Amino acid sequence: MDKLFFPLEKEFFRWIKHGMLIAAIFFVASLLRPFLCHAPYQKDISASNSDANTPHQKTRVDHASEKRQRQPNESNDQHSHAWICDVDLKPTDIAIAFFTYCLVMVGWFTLRSGDANTKNGQRAFLVAGPLFGVPNNHDGTDDWNRRNRAKASMFHGPYRMALINFGKTAAFITKVEWGLWPYKEFQQILGNSKISDFMKNPDYAGWRACYMCISTNQDIIEPTDTITGRHVHYRHVEIPDRTEFLDWVFFGRIEYKDVFRDSHYSTFSYRLLPSNSDSIGVSLADDHN
């Protein structure tokens, strides 16, 4: 059910449910009021709320008020639900109050939704690509084939992680965690689990400390030119030669901020093959925000 709504929508419905709960409590109280409040008490309240224009009515109101003041203990014993008896609750008033509350919530969350839509439309969306090397200058490969039909044989080391920013504004990298793992072991332990869950699992804290690298350099990644497809080769994630890690998995997690200072993350996992790198698991599609 949670996948049907975004966080803002879930928060809106949560506030509406809170309002419905409070309205339901007062509505039930209005129905129970005739049974919880004794007739003499109701008559006194009615008399107090009347205009009391005649001397006889005014004397009766004063007498009722004086009687309640003289017998506070008795009044408290008889009317343990005094807050219900003191308030003239009507179902129509409760309905109007709840409707007004809903209007306020709709107006407030409309403003917040507009702000969130603006941020989502302008923010950075940073994705990590596989390891890319330096193009071979004399292998007879033209730029088009290298860009659209790339193979590992067209490049040589060192190899760096590619970064692609699909957003409209810059991304500010705050942390990169990455590592290399034999494919069979990776599949046995992670399977189709999310990389982010593995990174938070305390059982593998020692393994991550030994076999994973962490970069906390804050770098600015501009929006990627979708026409030329020129992505950034991130110099803080580099290996000398990918042939040493064939049939291994290059994986990790990137943390970054957008221009609105909101924090985001994305994960990646690529299987290094002789000619190409294939994405595995659910990182690109499901393990990001």
C-alpha positions as CSV (number, residue, x, y, z in Angstrom):
1,M,0.0,0.0,0.0
2,D,2.9,2.4,0.8
3,K,4.2,2.1,-2.8
4,L,1.0,3.7,-4.1
5,F,1.8,7.1,-2.4
6,F,4.7,9.4,-2.2
7,P,5.9,10.6,1.2
8,L,4.0,13.9,1.0
9,E,0.7,12.1,0.1
10,K,1.2,9.7,3.0
11,E,1.8,12.5,5.4
12,F,-1.4,14.3,4.1
13,F,-3.6,11.3,4.6
14,R,-2.1,10.7,8.0
15,W,-3.1,14.3,9.1
16,I,-6.6,13.7,7.6
17,K,-6.9,10.5,9.6
18,H,-5.9,12.3,12.8
19,G,-8.6,14.9,12.2
20,M,-11.2,12.2,11.5
21,L,-10.2,10.5,14.8
22,I,-10.6,13.7,16.8
23,A,-13.9,14.5,15.0
24,A,-15.2,11.0,15.8
25,I,-14.4,11.4,19.5
26,F,-16.4,14.6,19.7
27,F,-19.2,13.1,17.6
28,V,-19.5,10.1,20.0
29,A,-19.4,12.5,22.9
30,S,-22.3,14.5,21.4
31,L,-24.3,11.4,21.2
32,L,-23.5,10.3,24.7
33,R,-24.2,13.8,26.2
34,P,-27.9,13.3,26.9
35,F,-27.0,10.1,28.9
36,L,-24.0,11.4,30.8
37,C,-25.5,14.7,31.9
38,H,-28.3,14.8,34.4
39,A,-31.5,16.7,33.7
40,P,-31.1,19.3,36.5
41,Y,-27.6,20.1,35.2
42,Q,-28.9,20.5,31.7
43,K,-31.7,22.8,32.9
44,D,-29.2,24.9,34.8
45,I,-27.0,25.2,31.7
46,S,-30.0,26.1,29.6
47,A,-31.1,28.7,32.1
48,S,-27.7,30.2,32.2
49,N,-27.6,30.4,28.4
50,S,-31.0,32.1,28.2
51,D,-31.4,35.9,28.0
52,A,-33.0,36.1,31.5
53,N,-34.8,39.3,30.6
54,T,-37.5,39.0,33.3
55,P,-36.8,39.4,37.0
56,H,-38.3,35.9,37.7
57,Q,-35.9,34.3,35.1
58,K,-32.9,36.2,36.4
59,T,-33.7,35.1,40.0
60,R,-33.9,31.4,38.8
61,V,-30.6,31.7,37.0
62,D,-28.9,33.2,40.0
63,H,-30.4,30.6,42.3
64,A,-29.1,27.8,40.0
65,S,-25.6,29.3,39.9
66,E,-25.5,29.9,43.6
67,K,-26.6,26.3,44.3
68,R,-23.8,24.9,42.1
69,Q,-21.3,27.1,43.9
70,R,-22.4,25.9,47.3
71,Q,-22.2,22.2,46.4
72,P,-19.0,21.8,44.3
73,N,-18.3,18.3,45.6
74,E,-21.7,17.1,44.9
75,S,-21.6,18.6,41.4
76,N,-18.3,16.9,40.7
77,D,-19.6,13.6,41.8
78,Q,-22.8,13.9,39.7
79,H,-21.0,15.1,36.6
80,S,-17.7,13.3,36.2
81,H,-18.0,14.1,32.5
82,A,-18.4,17.9,33.1
83,W,-16.4,18.8,30.0
84,I,-19.1,17.1,27.9
85,C,-21.9,18.7,29.8
86,D,-20.3,22.2,29.7
87,V,-19.9,22.2,25.9
88,D,-23.0,22.3,23.8
89,L,-21.8,19.7,21.2
90,K,-23.8,19.3,18.1
91,P,-23.1,16.9,15.2
92,T,-23.5,19.7,12.7
93,D,-20.9,21.9,14.5
94,I,-18.5,19.0,14.5
95,A,-19.0,18.3,10.8
96,I,-18.4,22.0,10.0
97,A,-15.2,22.0,12.1
98,F,-13.9,18.9,10.4
99,F,-14.7,20.3,7.0
100,T,-12.8,23.5,7.9
101,Y,-9.9,21.5,9.1
102,C,-9.8,19.5,5.8
103,L,-9.8,22.8,3.8
104,V,-6.8,24.1,5.9
105,M,-4.9,20.8,5.3
106,V,-5.7,20.8,1.6
107,G,-4.4,24.4,1.3
108,W,-1.3,23.7,3.3
109,F,-0.4,20.5,1.4
110,T,-1.1,22.1,-1.9
111,L,1.6,24.6,-1.2
112,R,4.0,21.9,0.0
113,S,3.2,19.8,-3.1
114,G,4.0,22.6,-5.4
115,D,7.3,23.1,-3.7
116,A,8.1,19.4,-3.9
117,N,7.2,19.2,-7.6
118,T,9.5,22.2,-8.3
119,K,12.3,20.5,-6.5
120,N,11.8,17.2,-8.2
121,G,11.7,18.9,-11.6
122,Q,14.9,20.8,-11.0
123,R,17.0,18.5,-8.7
124,A,19.9,16.3,-9.7
125,F,19.6,12.6,-10.4
126,L,23.0,11.0,-10.1
127,V,23.6,7.5,-11.4
128,A,26.9,5.5,-11.4
129,G,27.9,3.7,-14.6
130,P,30.5,0.9,-15.0
131,L,34.2,1.3,-15.1
132,F,35.5,3.1,-18.2
133,G,39.1,3.2,-19.5
134,V,41.2,5.4,-21.7
135,P,40.4,5.0,-25.5
136,N,43.0,3.3,-27.6
137,N,44.3,5.8,-30.1
138,H,45.5,3.5,-32.9
139,D,43.0,0.7,-33.0
140,G,41.1,2.0,-36.0
141,T,37.9,2.6,-33.9
142,D,35.9,5.8,-34.8
143,D,34.2,7.9,-32.2
144,W,30.7,6.7,-33.2
145,N,31.5,3.0,-32.6
146,R,33.4,3.8,-29.4
147,R,30.4,5.8,-28.1
148,N,27.6,3.5,-29.3
149,R,29.2,0.1,-29.7
150,A,31.8,0.2,-27.0
151,K,33.8,-2.9,-26.0
152,A,36.5,-3.4,-23.4
153,S,39.1,-4.0,-26.2
154,M,38.7,-0.4,-27.3
155,F,40.1,0.9,-24.0
156,H,43.0,0.5,-21.7
157,G,43.7,1.4,-18.1
158,P,43.4,3.0,-15.7
159,Y,39.6,2.5,-15.4
160,R,37.4,4.9,-13.6
161,M,33.8,4.9,-12.6
162,A,31.4,6.8,-14.9
163,L,28.9,9.3,-13.4
164,I,25.8,10.5,-15.1
165,N,23.6,13.3,-13.9
166,F,20.2,13.0,-15.5
167,G,18.9,16.1,-13.6
168,K,18.7,19.7,-14.5
169,T,21.0,21.1,-11.8
170,A,24.3,20.1,-10.3
171,A,24.9,17.3,-7.8
172,F,27.2,17.6,-4.8
173,I,28.8,14.3,-3.9
174,T,29.3,13.8,-0.2
175,K,30.3,10.2,0.0
176,V,31.1,7.2,-2.2
177,E,31.5,3.6,-1.0
178,W,32.6,1.0,-3.5
179,G,34.2,-2.4,-3.7
180,L,34.9,-5.4,-5.9
181,W,33.5,-8.9,-5.1
182,P,33.6,-12.3,-6.9
183,Y,30.3,-12.7,-8.8
184,K,29.5,-16.2,-7.3
185,E,30.0,-15.0,-3.7
186,F,28.1,-11.8,-4.4
187,Q,25.1,-13.8,-5.6
188,Q,25.2,-16.2,-2.7
189,I,25.2,-13.5,-0.1
190,L,23.2,-10.7,-1.7
191,G,21.1,-12.4,-4.3
192,N,18.4,-9.9,-5.2
193,S,18.8,-7.9,-2.0
194,K,19.4,-4.2,-2.2
195,I,22.9,-2.8,-1.9
196,S,21.7,-0.2,0.6
197,D,20.5,-3.0,2.9
198,F,23.9,-4.7,2.7
199,M,25.6,-1.4,3.5
200,K,23.6,-1.0,6.7
201,N,23.8,-4.7,7.8
202,P,26.1,-4.8,10.9
203,D,27.0,-8.4,10.3
204,Y,29.2,-7.3,7.4
205,A,30.7,-4.2,9.0
206,G,34.1,-6.0,9.3
207,W,34.0,-7.2,5.7
208,R,33.2,-3.7,4.4
209,A,36.0,-2.2,6.4
210,C,38.5,-4.6,4.8
211,Y,37.3,-4.8,1.2
212,M,35.5,-1.6,0.4
213,C,36.9,1.9,-0.2
214,I,35.4,5.1,0.9
215,S,35.8,8.6,-0.6
216,T,34.4,11.7,1.2
217,N,35.7,14.2,-1.4
218,Q,33.0,16.7,-2.2
219,D,32.8,17.1,-5.9
220,I,30.3,18.9,-8.2
221,I,28.8,16.9,-11.0
222,E,27.1,19.0,-13.6
223,P,24.1,17.8,-15.6
224,T,25.2,15.4,-18.3
225,D,24.9,16.4,-21.9
226,T,22.3,14.0,-23.3
227,I,23.3,14.7,-26.9
228,T,27.0,14.0,-26.6
229,G,26.6,11.5,-23.7
230,R,29.8,12.7,-22.2
231,H,29.7,11.4,-18.6
232,V,32.3,12.2,-15.9
233,H,35.1,9.7,-15.2
234,Y,35.3,10.0,-11.4
235,R,39.0,10.0,-10.4
236,H,38.4,8.9,-6.8
237,V,37.1,5.5,-8.0
238,E,39.8,3.9,-10.1
239,I,41.4,0.5,-10.8
240,P,44.6,0.0,-12.9
241,D,43.3,-2.9,-15.1
242,R,39.8,-4.5,-15.3
243,T,41.1,-7.8,-16.7
244,E,42.3,-8.7,-13.2
245,F,38.7,-8.6,-12.0
246,L,36.8,-10.4,-14.8
247,D,33.6,-12.1,-13.5
248,W,33.7,-9.9,-10.4
249,V,31.1,-7.4,-9.3
250,F,31.8,-3.7,-9.1
251,F,29.3,-2.3,-6.6
252,G,28.7,0.5,-4.2
253,R,26.6,3.5,-3.0
254,I,26.8,7.2,-3.8
255,E,25.5,9.9,-1.4
256,Y,24.9,13.4,-2.7
257,K,23.0,16.6,-2.2
258,D,21.1,18.7,-4.7
259,V,21.1,22.5,-5.0
260,F,18.2,22.6,-2.5
261,R,20.5,20.9,0.1
262,D,18.3,17.8,0.2
263,S,20.2,14.5,0.6
264,H,19.9,11.6,-1.9
265,Y,21.6,8.3,-2.7
266,S,21.9,5.8,-5.5
267,T,23.5,2.4,-5.7
268,F,25.1,0.3,-8.5
269,S,26.3,-3.2,-9.1
270,Y,28.0,-4.2,-12.4
271,R,29.3,-7.6,-13.4
272,L,32.6,-7.2,-15.3
273,L,32.6,-9.4,-18.4
274,P,35.4,-9.7,-21.0
275,S,33.8,-7.3,-23.5
276,N,31.2,-5.4,-21.4
277,S,29.8,-4.7,-18.0
278,D,26.3,-5.8,-17.2
279,S,24.1,-4.3,-14.4
280,I,22.8,-7.0,-12.0
281,G,20.4,-6.9,-9.1
282,V,17.9,-4.1,-8.4
283,S,20.2,-1.2,-7.9
284,L,19.5,1.0,-10.9
285,A,15.7,0.6,-10.8
286,D,14.7,0.3,-7.2
287,D,17.6,1.1,-4.8
288,H,17.7,4.9,-4.9
289,N,15.7,8.0,-3.9
